[in-house]
Amino acid sequence: MTSLPGDSDSSGSAQRSDTAEAQIVCARCGIPAEGTPVTWTCSVENGTRHYFCDGCARANLRAIEGRLDSSWW
């Protein structure tokens, strides 16, 4: 399981600043997430997190499971 930026992996409580969080958008289609996208797929490619909405993740499930970078699919 991955944690969102600012979450603490070593303690039971997440530490977040009270400042506005950056808007998360789908790296494939650009649709913005409403709040924290708990059903979206998160992929780390070259050290950068990429979030994919449900529709884009479903359409490219085989490539995601094959661990292909999103630039390939």
mmCIF file of the N, C-alpha and C atoms, coordinates in Angstrom:
data_MODEL
# 
_entry.id   MODEL 
# 
loop_
_atom_site.group_PDB 
_atom_site.id 
_atom_site.type_symbol 
_atom_site.label_atom_id 
_atom_site.label_alt_id 
_atom_site.label_comp_id 
_atom_site.label_asym_id 
_atom_site.label_entity_id 
_atom_site.label_seq_id 
_atom_site.pdbx_PDB_ins_code 
_atom_site.Cartn_x 
_atom_site.Cartn_y 
_atom_site.Cartn_z 
_atom_site.occupancy 
_atom_site.B_iso_or_equiv 
_atom_site.pdbx_formal_charge 
_atom_site.auth_seq_id 
_atom_site.auth_comp_id 
_atom_site.auth_asym_id 
_atom_site.auth_atom_id 
_atom_site.pdbx_PDB_model_num 
ATOM 1   N N  . MET A 1 1  ? 0.844   -1.172 0.000   1.00 0.00 ? 1  MET A N  1 
ATOM 2   C CA . MET A 1 1  ? 0.000   0.000  0.000   1.00 0.00 ? 1  MET A CA 1 
ATOM 3   C C  . MET A 1 1  ? 0.883   1.226  0.000   1.00 0.00 ? 1  MET A C  1 
ATOM 4   N N  . THR A 1 2  ? 0.514   2.208  -0.766  1.00 0.00 ? 2  THR A N  1 
ATOM 5   C CA . THR A 1 2  ? 1.284   3.445  -0.802  1.00 0.00 ? 2  THR A CA 1 
ATOM 6   C C  . THR A 1 2  ? 0.562   4.506  0.005   1.00 0.00 ? 2  THR A C  1 
ATOM 7   N N  . SER A 1 3  ? 1.299   5.477  0.465   1.00 0.00 ? 3  SER A N  1 
ATOM 8   C CA . SER A 1 3  ? 0.711   6.571  1.224   1.00 0.00 ? 3  SER A CA 1 
ATOM 9   C C  . SER A 1 3  ? 0.793   7.846  0.408   1.00 0.00 ? 3  SER A C  1 
ATOM 10  N N  . LEU A 1 4  ? -0.076  8.768  0.717   1.00 0.00 ? 4  LEU A N  1 
ATOM 11  C CA . LEU A 1 4  ? -0.092  10.048 0.027   1.00 0.00 ? 4  LEU A CA 1 
ATOM 12  C C  . LEU A 1 4  ? 1.055   10.909 0.536   1.00 0.00 ? 4  LEU A C  1 
ATOM 13  N N  . PRO A 1 5  ? 1.491   11.879 -0.262  1.00 0.00 ? 5  PRO A N  1 
ATOM 14  C CA . PRO A 1 5  ? 2.556   12.774 0.195   1.00 0.00 ? 5  PRO A CA 1 
ATOM 15  C C  . PRO A 1 5  ? 2.173   13.423 1.517   1.00 0.00 ? 5  PRO A C  1 
ATOM 16  N N  . GLY A 1 6  ? 3.090   13.421 2.462   1.00 0.00 ? 6  GLY A N  1 
ATOM 17  C CA . GLY A 1 6  ? 2.831   14.009 3.760   1.00 0.00 ? 6  GLY A CA 1 
ATOM 18  C C  . GLY A 1 6  ? 2.371   13.005 4.791   1.00 0.00 ? 6  GLY A C  1 
ATOM 19  N N  . ASP A 1 7  ? 1.938   11.813 4.345   1.00 0.00 ? 7  ASP A N  1 
ATOM 20  C CA . ASP A 1 7  ? 1.541   10.776 5.279   1.00 0.00 ? 7  ASP A CA 1 
ATOM 21  C C  . ASP A 1 7  ? 2.772   10.173 5.914   1.00 0.00 ? 7  ASP A C  1 
ATOM 22  N N  . SER A 1 8  ? 2.635   9.725  7.134   1.00 0.00 ? 8  SER A N  1 
ATOM 23  C CA . SER A 1 8  ? 3.744   9.105  7.842   1.00 0.00 ? 8  SER A CA 1 
ATOM 24  C C  . SER A 1 8  ? 3.578   7.604  7.796   1.00 0.00 ? 8  SER A C  1 
ATOM 25  N N  . ASP A 1 9  ? 4.578   6.891  7.274   1.00 0.00 ? 9  ASP A N  1 
ATOM 26  C CA . ASP A 1 9  ? 4.531   5.442  7.207   1.00 0.00 ? 9  ASP A CA 1 
ATOM 27  C C  . ASP A 1 9  ? 4.925   4.796  8.530   1.00 0.00 ? 9  ASP A C  1 
ATOM 28  N N  . SER A 1 10 ? 5.552   5.542  9.431   1.00 0.00 ? 10 SER A N  1 
ATOM 29  C CA . SER A 1 10 ? 6.078   4.949  10.647  1.00 0.00 ? 10 SER A CA 1 
ATOM 30  C C  . SER A 1 10 ? 5.163   5.095  11.849  1.00 0.00 ? 10 SER A C  1 
ATOM 31  N N  . SER A 1 11 ? 4.140   5.927  11.776  1.00 0.00 ? 11 SER A N  1 
ATOM 32  C CA . SER A 1 11 ? 3.242   6.091  12.913  1.00 0.00 ? 11 SER A CA 1 
ATOM 33  C C  . SER A 1 11 ? 1.810   5.828  12.499  1.00 0.00 ? 11 SER A C  1 
ATOM 34  N N  . GLY A 1 12 ? 0.940   5.661  13.479  1.00 0.00 ? 12 GLY A N  1 
ATOM 35  C CA . GLY A 1 12 ? -0.446  5.348  13.199  1.00 0.00 ? 12 GLY A CA 1 
ATOM 36  C C  . GLY A 1 12 ? -1.248  6.541  12.717  1.00 0.00 ? 12 GLY A C  1 
ATOM 37  N N  . SER A 1 13 ? -0.785  7.745  12.941  1.00 0.00 ? 13 SER A N  1 
ATOM 38  C CA . SER A 1 13 ? -1.547  8.917  12.534  1.00 0.00 ? 13 SER A CA 1 
ATOM 39  C C  . SER A 1 13 ? -0.832  9.653  11.421  1.00 0.00 ? 13 SER A C  1 
ATOM 40  N N  . ALA A 1 14 ? -1.603  10.129 10.488  1.00 0.00 ? 14 ALA A N  1 
ATOM 41  C CA . ALA A 1 14 ? -1.037  10.873 9.365   1.00 0.00 ? 14 ALA A CA 1 
ATOM 42  C C  . ALA A 1 14 ? -0.826  12.320 9.786   1.00 0.00 ? 14 ALA A C  1 
ATOM 43  N N  . GLN A 1 15 ? 0.275   12.904 9.347   1.00 0.00 ? 15 GLN A N  1 
ATOM 44  C CA . GLN A 1 15 ? 0.558   14.298 9.645   1.00 0.00 ? 15 GLN A CA 1 
ATOM 45  C C  . GLN A 1 15 ? 0.458   15.081 8.357   1.00 0.00 ? 15 GLN A C  1 
ATOM 46  N N  . ARG A 1 16 ? -0.467  16.023 8.328   1.00 0.00 ? 16 ARG A N  1 
ATOM 47  C CA . ARG A 1 16 ? -0.635  16.867 7.153   1.00 0.00 ? 16 ARG A CA 1 
ATOM 48  C C  . ARG A 1 16 ? -0.665  18.314 7.597   1.00 0.00 ? 16 ARG A C  1 
ATOM 49  N N  . SER A 1 17 ? -0.209  19.173 6.717   1.00 0.00 ? 17 SER A N  1 
ATOM 50  C CA . SER A 1 17 ? -0.278  20.593 7.039   1.00 0.00 ? 17 SER A CA 1 
ATOM 51  C C  . SER A 1 17 ? -1.687  21.079 6.753   1.00 0.00 ? 17 SER A C  1 
ATOM 52  N N  . ASP A 1 18 ? -2.039  22.198 7.351   1.00 0.00 ? 18 ASP A N  1 
ATOM 53  C CA . ASP A 1 18 ? -3.368  22.754 7.160   1.00 0.00 ? 18 ASP A CA 1 
ATOM 54  C C  . ASP A 1 18 ? -3.480  23.560 5.871   1.00 0.00 ? 18 ASP A C  1 
ATOM 55  N N  . THR A 1 19 ? -2.410  23.646 5.116   1.00 0.00 ? 19 THR A N  1 
ATOM 56  C CA . THR A 1 19 ? -2.459  24.379 3.868   1.00 0.00 ? 19 THR A CA 1 
ATOM 57  C C  . THR A 1 19 ? -3.213  23.580 2.821   1.00 0.00 ? 19 THR A C  1 
ATOM 58  N N  . ALA A 1 20 ? -3.662  24.246 1.776   1.00 0.00 ? 20 ALA A N  1 
ATOM 59  C CA . ALA A 1 20 ? -4.420  23.575 0.724   1.00 0.00 ? 20 ALA A CA 1 
ATOM 60  C C  . ALA A 1 20 ? -3.557  22.536 0.024   1.00 0.00 ? 20 ALA A C  1 
ATOM 61  N N  . GLU A 1 21 ? -4.134  21.342 -0.189  1.00 0.00 ? 21 GLU A N  1 
ATOM 62  C CA . GLU A 1 21 ? -3.406  20.287 -0.867  1.00 0.00 ? 21 GLU A CA 1 
ATOM 63  C C  . GLU A 1 21 ? -3.427  20.539 -2.372  1.00 0.00 ? 21 GLU A C  1 
ATOM 64  N N  . ALA A 1 22 ? -2.420  20.034 -3.057  1.00 0.00 ? 22 ALA A N  1 
ATOM 65  C CA . ALA A 1 22 ? -2.375  20.164 -4.500  1.00 0.00 ? 22 ALA A CA 1 
ATOM 66  C C  . ALA A 1 22 ? -3.493  19.325 -5.106  1.00 0.00 ? 22 ALA A C  1 
ATOM 67  N N  . GLN A 1 23 ? -4.117  19.818 -6.138  1.00 0.00 ? 23 GLN A N  1 
ATOM 68  C CA . GLN A 1 23 ? -5.189  19.101 -6.818  1.00 0.00 ? 23 GLN A CA 1 
ATOM 69  C C  . GLN A 1 23 ? -4.604  17.898 -7.535  1.00 0.00 ? 23 GLN A C  1 
ATOM 70  N N  . ILE A 1 24 ? -5.174  16.723 -7.303  1.00 0.00 ? 24 ILE A N  1 
ATOM 71  C CA . ILE A 1 24 ? -4.728  15.510 -7.971  1.00 0.00 ? 24 ILE A CA 1 
ATOM 72  C C  . ILE A 1 24 ? -5.562  15.335 -9.227  1.00 0.00 ? 24 ILE A C  1 
ATOM 73  N N  . VAL A 1 25 ? -4.875  15.139 -10.356 1.00 0.00 ? 25 VAL A N  1 
ATOM 74  C CA . VAL A 1 25 ? -5.558  14.919 -11.634 1.00 0.00 ? 25 VAL A CA 1 
ATOM 75  C C  . VAL A 1 25 ? -5.045  13.627 -12.252 1.00 0.00 ? 25 VAL A C  1 
ATOM 76  N N  . CYS A 1 26 ? -5.863  13.023 -13.087 1.00 0.00 ? 26 CYS A N  1 
ATOM 77  C CA . CYS A 1 26 ? -5.470  11.800 -13.770 1.00 0.00 ? 26 CYS A CA 1 
ATOM 78  C C  . CYS A 1 26 ? -4.339  12.120 -14.743 1.00 0.00 ? 26 CYS A C  1 
ATOM 79  N N  . ALA A 1 27 ? -3.263  11.348 -14.676 1.00 0.00 ? 27 ALA A N  1 
ATOM 80  C CA . ALA A 1 27 ? -2.108  11.579 -15.536 1.00 0.00 ? 27 ALA A CA 1 
ATOM 81  C C  . ALA A 1 27 ? -2.404  11.220 -16.991 1.00 0.00 ? 27 ALA A C  1 
ATOM 82  N N  . ARG A 1 28 ? -3.475  10.478 -17.243 1.00 0.00 ? 28 ARG A N  1 
ATOM 83  C CA . ARG A 1 28 ? -3.810  10.049 -18.605 1.00 0.00 ? 28 ARG A CA 1 
ATOM 84  C C  . ARG A 1 28 ? -4.821  10.982 -19.259 1.00 0.00 ? 28 ARG A C  1 
ATOM 85  N N  . CYS A 1 29 ? -5.966  11.222 -18.583 1.00 0.00 ? 29 CYS A N  1 
ATOM 86  C CA . CYS A 1 29 ? -7.038  12.005 -19.215 1.00 0.00 ? 29 CYS A CA 1 
ATOM 87  C C  . CYS A 1 29 ? -7.198  13.412 -18.636 1.00 0.00 ? 29 CYS A C  1 
ATOM 88  N N  . GLY A 1 30 ? -6.579  13.679 -17.481 1.00 0.00 ? 30 GLY A N  1 
ATOM 89  C CA . GLY A 1 30 ? -6.603  15.022 -16.907 1.00 0.00 ? 30 GLY A CA 1 
ATOM 90  C C  . GLY A 1 30 ? -7.800  15.347 -16.036 1.00 0.00 ? 30 GLY A C  1 
ATOM 91  N N  . ILE A 1 31 ? -8.702  14.386 -15.792 1.00 0.00 ? 31 ILE A N  1 
ATOM 92  C CA . ILE A 1 31 ? -9.868  14.648 -14.952 1.00 0.00 ? 31 ILE A CA 1 
ATOM 93  C C  . ILE A 1 31 ? -9.412  14.869 -13.511 1.00 0.00 ? 31 ILE A C  1 
ATOM 94  N N  . PRO A 1 32 ? -9.939  15.901 -12.837 1.00 0.00 ? 32 PRO A N  1 
ATOM 95  C CA . PRO A 1 32 ? -9.522  16.151 -11.449 1.00 0.00 ? 32 PRO A CA 1 
ATOM 96  C C  . PRO A 1 32 ? -10.227 15.205 -10.474 1.00 0.00 ? 32 PRO A C  1 
ATOM 97  N N  . ALA A 1 33 ? -9.533  14.885 -9.391  1.00 0.00 ? 33 ALA A N  1 
ATOM 98  C CA . ALA A 1 33 ? -10.101 14.036 -8.341  1.00 0.00 ? 33 ALA A CA 1 
ATOM 99  C C  . ALA A 1 33 ? -10.904 14.903 -7.386  1.00 0.00 ? 33 ALA A C  1 
ATOM 100 N N  . GLU A 1 34 ? -11.970 14.324 -6.843  1.00 0.00 ? 34 GLU A N  1 
ATOM 101 C CA . GLU A 1 34 ? -12.741 15.004 -5.805  1.00 0.00 ? 34 GLU A CA 1 
ATOM 102 C C  . GLU A 1 34 ? -12.236 14.509 -4.463  1.00 0.00 ? 34 GLU A C  1 
ATOM 103 N N  . GLY A 1 35 ? -11.499 15.336 -3.766  1.00 0.00 ? 35 GLY A N  1 
ATOM 104 C CA . GLY A 1 35 ? -10.922 14.928 -2.488  1.00 0.00 ? 35 GLY A CA 1 
ATOM 105 C C  . GLY A 1 35 ? -9.773  13.962 -2.693  1.00 0.00 ? 35 GLY A C  1 
ATOM 106 N N  . THR A 1 36 ? -9.624  13.031 -1.767  1.00 0.00 ? 36 THR A N  1 
ATOM 107 C CA . THR A 1 36 ? -8.585  12.013 -1.874  1.00 0.00 ? 36 THR A CA 1 
ATOM 108 C C  . THR A 1 36 ? -9.111  10.870 -2.734  1.00 0.00 ? 36 THR A C  1 
ATOM 109 N N  . PRO A 1 37 ? -8.449  10.571 -3.851  1.00 0.00 ? 37 PRO A N  1 
ATOM 110 C CA . PRO A 1 37 ? -8.957  9.553  -4.780  1.00 0.00 ? 37 PRO A CA 1 
ATOM 111 C C  . PRO A 1 37 ? -8.653  8.129  -4.307  1.00 0.00 ? 37 PRO A C  1 
ATOM 112 N N  . VAL A 1 38 ? -9.475  7.596  -3.409  1.00 0.00 ? 38 VAL A N  1 
ATOM 113 C CA . VAL A 1 38 ? -9.188  6.283  -2.816  1.00 0.00 ? 38 VAL A CA 1 
ATOM 114 C C  . VAL A 1 38 ? -9.346  5.130  -3.803  1.00 0.00 ? 38 VAL A C  1 
ATOM 115 N N  . THR A 1 39 ? -10.097 5.316  -4.876  1.00 0.00 ? 39 THR A N  1 
ATOM 116 C CA . THR A 1 39 ? -10.293 4.229  -5.841  1.00 0.00 ? 39 THR A CA 1 
ATOM 117 C C  . THR A 1 39 ? -9.393  4.363  -7.061  1.00 0.00 ? 39 THR A C  1 
ATOM 118 N N  . TRP A 1 40 ? -8.569  5.384  -7.103  1.00 0.00 ? 40 TRP A N  1 
ATOM 119 C CA . TRP A 1 40 ? -7.676  5.577  -8.236  1.00 0.00 ? 40 TRP A CA 1 
ATOM 120 C C  . TRP A 1 40 ? -6.427  4.724  -8.078  1.00 0.00 ? 40 TRP A C  1 
ATOM 121 N N  . THR A 1 41 ? -5.708  4.529  -9.180  1.00 0.00 ? 41 THR A N  1 
ATOM 122 C CA . THR A 1 41 ? -4.452  3.788  -9.171  1.00 0.00 ? 41 THR A CA 1 
ATOM 123 C C  . THR A 1 41 ? -3.296  4.777  -9.084  1.00 0.00 ? 41 THR A C  1 
ATOM 124 N N  . CYS A 1 42 ? -2.324  4.458  -8.244  1.00 0.00 ? 42 CYS A N  1 
ATOM 125 C CA . CYS A 1 42 ? -1.131  5.286  -8.123  1.00 0.00 ? 42 CYS A CA 1 
ATOM 126 C C  . CYS A 1 42 ? 0.061   4.484  -8.621  1.00 0.00 ? 42 CYS A C  1 
ATOM 127 N N  . SER A 1 43 ? 0.837   5.082  -9.495  1.00 0.00 ? 43 SER A N  1 
ATOM 128 C CA . SER A 1 43 ? 2.020   4.434  -10.043 1.00 0.00 ? 43 SER A CA 1 
ATOM 129 C C  . SER A 1 43 ? 3.219   5.349  -9.829  1.00 0.00 ? 43 SER A C  1 
ATOM 130 N N  . VAL A 1 44 ? 4.336   4.773  -9.418  1.00 0.00 ? 44 VAL A N  1 
ATOM 131 C CA . VAL A 1 44 ? 5.567   5.550  -9.273  1.00 0.00 ? 44 VAL A CA 1 
ATOM 132 C C  . VAL A 1 44 ? 6.462   5.194  -10.448 1.00 0.00 ? 44 VAL A C  1 
ATOM 133 N N  . GLU A 1 45 ? 6.718   6.176  -11.299 1.00 0.00 ? 45 GLU A N  1 
ATOM 134 C CA . GLU A 1 45 ? 7.541   5.992  -12.484 1.00 0.00 ? 45 GLU A CA 1 
ATOM 135 C C  . GLU A 1 45 ? 8.681   7.001  -12.451 1.00 0.00 ? 45 GLU A C  1 
ATOM 136 N N  . ASN A 1 46 ? 9.906   6.509  -12.483 1.00 0.00 ? 46 ASN A N  1 
ATOM 137 C CA . ASN A 1 46 ? 11.102  7.355  -12.415 1.00 0.00 ? 46 ASN A CA 1 
ATOM 138 C C  . ASN A 1 46 ? 11.070  8.276  -11.200 1.00 0.00 ? 46 ASN A C  1 
ATOM 139 N N  . GLY A 1 47 ? 10.567  7.760  -10.071 1.00 0.00 ? 47 GLY A N  1 
ATOM 140 C CA . GLY A 1 47 ? 10.532  8.521  -8.836  1.00 0.00 ? 47 GLY A CA 1 
ATOM 141 C C  . GLY A 1 47 ? 9.397   9.519  -8.720  1.00 0.00 ? 47 GLY A C  1 
ATOM 142 N N  . THR A 1 48 ? 8.490   9.570  -9.670  1.00 0.00 ? 48 THR A N  1 
ATOM 143 C CA . THR A 1 48 ? 7.369   10.501 -9.666  1.00 0.00 ? 48 THR A CA 1 
ATOM 144 C C  . THR A 1 48 ? 6.059   9.741  -9.568  1.00 0.00 ? 48 THR A C  1 
ATOM 145 N N  . ARG A 1 49 ? 5.146   10.204 -8.707  1.00 0.00 ? 49 ARG A N  1 
ATOM 146 C CA . ARG A 1 49 ? 3.842   9.573  -8.578  1.00 0.00 ? 49 ARG A CA 1 
ATOM 147 C C  . ARG A 1 49 ? 2.919   10.024 -9.707  1.00 0.00 ? 49 ARG A C  1 
ATOM 148 N N  . HIS A 1 50 ? 2.223   9.047  -10.282 1.00 0.00 ? 50 HIS A N  1 
ATOM 149 C CA . HIS A 1 50 ? 1.216   9.313  -11.305 1.00 0.00 ? 50 HIS A CA 1 
ATOM 150 C C  . HIS A 1 50 ? -0.076  8.680  -10.838 1.00 0.00 ? 50 HIS A C  1 
ATOM 151 N N  . TYR A 1 51 ? -1.166  9.441  -10.851 1.00 0.00 ? 51 TYR A N  1 
ATOM 152 C CA . TYR A 1 51 ? -2.471  8.926  -10.457 1.00 0.00 ? 51 TYR A CA 1 
ATOM 153 C C  . TYR A 1 51 ? -3.312  8.720  -11.713 1.00 0.00 ? 51 TYR A C  1 
ATOM 154 N N  . PHE A 1 52 ? -4.063  7.603  -11.736 1.00 0.00 ? 52 PHE A N  1 
ATOM 155 C CA . PHE A 1 52 ? -4.927  7.293  -12.872 1.00 0.00 ? 52 PHE A CA 1 
ATOM 156 C C  . PHE A 1 52 ? -6.340  7.043  -12.365 1.00 0.00 ? 52 PHE A C  1 
ATOM 157 N N  . CYS A 1 53 ? -7.325  7.675  -13.011 1.00 0.00 ? 53 CYS A N  1 
ATOM 158 C CA . CYS A 1 53 ? -8.718  7.524  -12.610 1.00 0.00 ? 53 CYS A CA 1 
ATOM 159 C C  . CYS A 1 53 ? -9.189  6.097  -12.875 1.00 0.00 ? 53 CYS A C  1 
ATOM 160 N N  . ASP A 1 54 ? -10.365 5.767  -12.365 1.00 0.00 ? 54 ASP A N  1 
ATOM 161 C CA . ASP A 1 54 ? -10.914 4.419  -12.525 1.00 0.00 ? 54 ASP A CA 1 
ATOM 162 C C  . ASP A 1 54 ? -11.017 4.007  -13.990 1.00 0.00 ? 54 ASP A C  1 
ATOM 163 N N  . GLY A 1 55 ? -11.521 4.897  -14.843 1.00 0.00 ? 55 GLY A N  1 
ATOM 164 C CA . GLY A 1 55 ? -11.703 4.584  -16.258 1.00 0.00 ? 55 GLY A CA 1 
ATOM 165 C C  . GLY A 1 55 ? -10.392 4.303  -16.977 1.00 0.00 ? 55 GLY A C  1 
ATOM 166 N N  . CYS A 1 56 ? -9.404  5.134  -16.754 1.00 0.00 ? 56 CYS A N  1 
ATOM 167 C CA . CYS A 1 56 ? -8.106  4.934  -17.403 1.00 0.00 ? 56 CYS A CA 1 
ATOM 168 C C  . CYS A 1 56 ? -7.410  3.679  -16.864 1.00 0.00 ? 56 CYS A C  1 
ATOM 169 N N  . ALA A 1 57 ? -7.545  3.434  -15.569 1.00 0.00 ? 57 ALA A N  1 
ATOM 170 C CA . ALA A 1 57 ? -6.933  2.236  -14.982 1.00 0.00 ? 57 ALA A CA 1 
ATOM 171 C C  . ALA A 1 57 ? -7.576  0.974  -15.552 1.00 0.00 ? 57 ALA A C  1 
ATOM 172 N N  . ARG A 1 58 ? -8.908  0.966  -15.672 1.00 0.00 ? 58 ARG A N  1 
ATOM 173 C CA . ARG A 1 58 ? -9.594  -0.205 -16.227 1.00 0.00 ? 58 ARG A CA 1 
ATOM 174 C C  . ARG A 1 58 ? -9.209  -0.441 -17.681 1.00 0.00 ? 58 ARG A C  1 
ATOM 175 N N  . ALA A 1 59 ? -9.106  0.624  -18.452 1.00 0.00 ? 59 ALA A N  1 
ATOM 176 C CA . ALA A 1 59 ? -8.792  0.503  -19.880 1.00 0.00 ? 59 ALA A CA 1 
ATOM 177 C C  . ALA A 1 59 ? -7.371  -0.013 -20.114 1.00 0.00 ? 59 ALA A C  1 
ATOM 178 N N  . ASN A 1 60 ? -6.499  0.163  -19.150 1.00 0.00 ? 60 ASN A N  1 
ATOM 179 C CA . ASN A 1 60 ? -5.096  -0.223 -19.311 1.00 0.00 ? 60 ASN A CA 1 
ATOM 180 C C  . ASN A 1 60 ? -4.630  -1.201 -18.245 1.00 0.00 ? 60 ASN A C  1 
ATOM 181 N N  . LEU A 1 61 ? -5.540  -2.012 -17.738 1.00 0.00 ? 61 LEU A N  1 
ATOM 182 C CA . LEU A 1 61 ? -5.248  -2.913 -16.634 1.00 0.00 ? 61 LEU A CA 1 
ATOM 183 C C  . LEU A 1 61 ? -4.099  -3.870 -16.932 1.00 0.00 ? 61 LEU A C  1 
ATOM 184 N N  . ARG A 1 62 ? -4.066  -4.454 -18.114 1.00 0.00 ? 62 ARG A N  1 
ATOM 185 C CA . ARG A 1 62 ? -2.992  -5.408 -18.437 1.00 0.00 ? 62 ARG A CA 1 
ATOM 186 C C  . ARG A 1 62 ? -1.621  -4.738 -18.443 1.00 0.00 ? 62 ARG A C  1 
ATOM 187 N N  . ALA A 1 63 ? -1.546  -3.541 -18.975 1.00 0.00 ? 63 ALA A N  1 
ATOM 188 C CA . ALA A 1 63 ? -0.270  -2.818 -18.999 1.00 0.00 ? 63 ALA A CA 1 
ATOM 189 C C  . ALA A 1 63 ? 0.159   -2.439 -17.580 1.00 0.00 ? 63 ALA A C  1 
ATOM 190 N N  . ILE A 1 64 ? -0.803  -2.070 -16.739 1.00 0.00 ? 64 ILE A N  1 
ATOM 191 C CA . ILE A 1 64 ? -0.495  -1.711 -15.354 1.00 0.00 ? 64 ILE A CA 1 
ATOM 192 C C  . ILE A 1 64 ? 0.003   -2.940 -14.598 1.00 0.00 ? 64 ILE A C  1 
ATOM 193 N N  . GLU A 1 65 ? -0.704  -4.075 -14.751 1.00 0.00 ? 65 GLU A N  1 
ATOM 194 C CA . GLU A 1 65 ? -0.283  -5.293 -14.068 1.00 0.00 ? 65 GLU A CA 1 
ATOM 195 C C  . GLU A 1 65 ? 1.064   -5.797 -14.585 1.00 0.00 ? 65 GLU A C  1 
ATOM 196 N N  . GLY A 1 66 ? 1.376   -5.511 -15.848 1.00 0.00 ? 66 GLY A N  1 
ATOM 197 C CA . GLY A 1 66 ? 2.667   -5.881 -16.411 1.00 0.00 ? 66 GLY A CA 1 
ATOM 198 C C  . GLY A 1 66 ? 3.769   -4.908 -16.037 1.00 0.00 ? 66 GLY A C  1 
ATOM 199 N N  . ARG A 1 67 ? 3.414   -3.904 -15.223 1.00 0.00 ? 67 ARG A N  1 
ATOM 200 C CA . ARG A 1 67 ? 4.347   -2.880 -14.736 1.00 0.00 ? 67 ARG A CA 1 
ATOM 201 C C  . ARG A 1 67 ? 5.014   -2.100 -15.873 1.00 0.00 ? 67 ARG A C  1 
ATOM 202 N N  . LEU A 1 68 ? 4.252   -1.857 -16.932 1.00 0.00 ? 68 LEU A N  1 
ATOM 203 C CA . LEU A 1 68 ? 4.749   -1.031 -18.028 1.00 0.00 ? 68 LEU A CA 1 
ATOM 204 C C  . LEU A 1 68 ? 4.528   0.432  -17.675 1.00 0.00 ? 68 LEU A C  1 
ATOM 205 N N  . ASP A 1 69 ? 5.505   1.270  -17.971 1.00 0.00 ? 69 ASP A N  1 
ATOM 206 C CA . ASP A 1 69 ? 5.337   2.710  -17.726 1.00 0.00 ? 69 ASP A CA 1 
ATOM 207 C C  . ASP A 1 69 ? 4.175   3.233  -18.547 1.00 0.00 ? 69 ASP A C  1 
ATOM 208 N N  . SER A 1 70 ? 3.501   4.261  -18.029 1.00 0.00 ? 70 SER A N  1 
ATOM 209 C CA . SER A 1 70 ? 2.331   4.823  -18.704 1.00 0.00 ? 70 SER A CA 1 
ATOM 210 C C  . SER A 1 70 ? 2.683   5.393  -20.075 1.00 0.00 ? 70 SER A C  1 
ATOM 211 N N  . SER A 1 71 ? 3.933   5.761  -20.306 1.00 0.00 ? 71 SER A N  1 
ATOM 212 C CA . SER A 1 71 ? 4.311   6.261  -21.634 1.00 0.00 ? 71 SER A CA 1 
ATOM 213 C C  . SER A 1 71 ? 4.197   5.154  -22.692 1.00 0.00 ? 71 SER A C  1 
ATOM 214 N N  . TRP A 1 72 ? 4.307   3.890  -22.273 1.00 0.00 ? 72 TRP A N  1 
ATOM 215 C CA . TRP A 1 72 ? 4.178   2.771  -23.206 1.00 0.00 ? 72 TRP A CA 1 
ATOM 216 C C  . TRP A 1 72 ? 2.741   2.574  -23.619 1.00 0.00 ? 72 TRP A C  1 
ATOM 217 N N  . TRP A 1 73 ? 1.771   2.699  -22.680 1.00 0.00 ? 73 TRP A N  1 
ATOM 218 C CA . TRP A 1 73 ? 0.382   2.483  -23.013 1.00 0.00 ? 73 TRP A CA 1 
ATOM 219 C C  . TRP A 1 73 ? -0.321  3.774  -23.261 1.00 0.00 ? 73 TRP A C  1 
# 
